[in-house]
Amino acid sequence: MSSPKPDKKLTIVVPALNEEERIADTIRGILPAARDLLDDFEIFLVDDGSTDATGSIMDSFASEDSRIVVIHQPQRQGVGAAFEVALKRAKFDFITLIPGDHAFRNDGISRMFKAAGAADVVITFRDNQSDRSLNRSIQSHSLRFTLNCLFGFWLFDYHSMIVYPVKWLRQVPVKADGYGYQICALISLLQLGLTHVQVPVSLNAELKGSSRALRPRTYYELGVTILTLLRRVPIRGIDVSKISAETGRTPPR
């Protein structure tokens, strides 16, 4: 007799900075999929110091669903800080971050929700990055190649949506913020030997001039993140013996 499948319960974090034109579309894309595909969920909408109507739009959604909580940061603190605030309050075993700029197509979000619980870590990869600007595409492919060569996990993507195990992520001291936070968290968890699966998702059409990814500060943050990971600082102090002996790396799917 097969054992019952575990409940799909997920904490969803949606950070946004001055995204009044897109935050509603983002939330409307998440809610139907969460209601249909998850057994339970909570959504933390993090207004990261917005000066437009982003925060008030978030509040209007929260007033209609008790599972939505809005966190208003008084000033910009970055994606990593927004995620950390929600991570401390998460009540479910798994957590994910979905950007508030409506970057991902709704069918990809649904695909990620369906895969939740299939492994310790669910890693989505963007299958249409060639549709973005040439500079952005080159940057993404170069970053992936560099990280694969340095750390040997040979992932399809390091900076798409990811479903993390809360109990292990809370034990990893991530020494990064902003663009580098997710990369640092992901590699740190994989260095522990947690299992993973990879799931394809697609990006929505990018609005011209909307990306901040190519700023010089981004390159600096990534450099610091990679140096930190090479020194293995994020995984010191973790009791690896607590991970099941059956844990191993799951090949890409």
HUJO-V552812 format. One record per backbone hydrogen bond with DSSP energy under -0.5 kcal/mol. NH is the residue of the N-H (numbers start at 1). CO is the residue of the C=O. If there is no record, write none. Layout:
nh->NH co->CO
nh->NH co->CO
This chain:
nh->9 co->7
nh->10 co->40
nh->11 co->94
nh->12 co->10
nh->12 co->42
nh->13 co->96
nh->14 co->44
nh->16 co->46
nh->22 co->19
nh->23 co->19
nh->26 co->22
nh->27 co->23
nh->28 co->24
nh->29 co->25
nh->30 co->26
nh->31 co->27
nh->32 co->28
nh->33 co->29
nh->34 co->30
nh->35 co->31
nh->36 co->32
nh->37 co->33
nh->38 co->34
nh->39 co->8
nh->40 co->8
nh->42 co->10
nh->43 co->67
nh->44 co->12
nh->45 co->43
nh->45 co->69
nh->46 co->14
nh->46 co->44
nh->47 co->45
nh->47 co->71
nh->48 co->16
nh->48 co->46
nh->49 co->47
nh->49 co->73
nh->57 co->53
nh->58 co->54
nh->59 co->55
nh->60 co->56
nh->61 co->57
nh->62 co->58
nh->63 co->59
nh->64 co->61
nh->65 co->61
nh->65 co->62
nh->68 co->65
nh->69 co->43
nh->69 co->67
nh->71 co->45
nh->72 co->70
nh->73 co->47
nh->73 co->71
nh->82 co->78
nh->83 co->79
nh->84 co->80
nh->85 co->81
nh->86 co->82
nh->87 co->83
nh->88 co->84
nh->89 co->85
nh->89 co->86
nh->90 co->86
nh->90 co->87
nh->94 co->9
nh->95 co->164
nh->96 co->11
nh->97 co->162
nh->98 co->13
nh->100 co->15
nh->102 co->99
nh->105 co->202
nh->108 co->105
nh->109 co->105
nh->110 co->106
nh->111 co->107
nh->112 co->108
nh->113 co->109
nh->114 co->110
nh->115 co->111
nh->116 co->112
nh->116 co->113
nh->118 co->115
nh->121 co->195
nh->122 co->163
nh->123 co->121
nh->123 co->197
nh->124 co->122
nh->124 co->161
nh->125 co->199
nh->127 co->125
nh->127 co->201
nh->129 co->126
nh->131 co->128
nh->132 co->129
nh->137 co->133
nh->138 co->134
nh->139 co->135
nh->140 co->136
nh->141 co->137
nh->142 co->138
nh->143 co->139
nh->144 co->140
nh->145 co->141
nh->146 co->142
nh->147 co->143
nh->148 co->144
nh->149 co->145
nh->150 co->146
nh->151 co->147
nh->152 co->148
nh->163 co->122
nh->164 co->95
nh->164 co->162
nh->166 co->93
nh->166 co->164
nh->169 co->165
nh->170 co->166
nh->171 co->168
nh->172 co->168
nh->172 co->169
nh->173 co->171
nh->173 co->234
nh->174 co->172
nh->175 co->173
nh->176 co->174
nh->180 co->177
nh->181 co->178
nh->183 co->179
nh->184 co->180
nh->185 co->181
nh->186 co->182
nh->187 co->183
nh->188 co->184
nh->189 co->185
nh->190 co->186
nh->191 co->187
nh->192 co->188
nh->192 co->189
nh->193 co->190
nh->194 co->189
nh->197 co->121
nh->199 co->123
nh->201 co->125
nh->204 co->103
nh->210 co->207
nh->215 co->212
nh->218 co->215
nh->219 co->215
nh->220 co->216
nh->221 co->217
nh->222 co->218
nh->223 co->219
nh->224 co->220
nh->225 co->221
nh->226 co->222
nh->227 co->223
nh->228 co->224
nh->229 co->225
nh->230 co->226
nh->231 co->227
nh->232 co->229
nh->233 co->228
nh->235 co->232
nh->236 co->233
nh->238 co->235
nh->240 co->238
nh->242 co->239
nh->243 co->240
nh->247 co->244
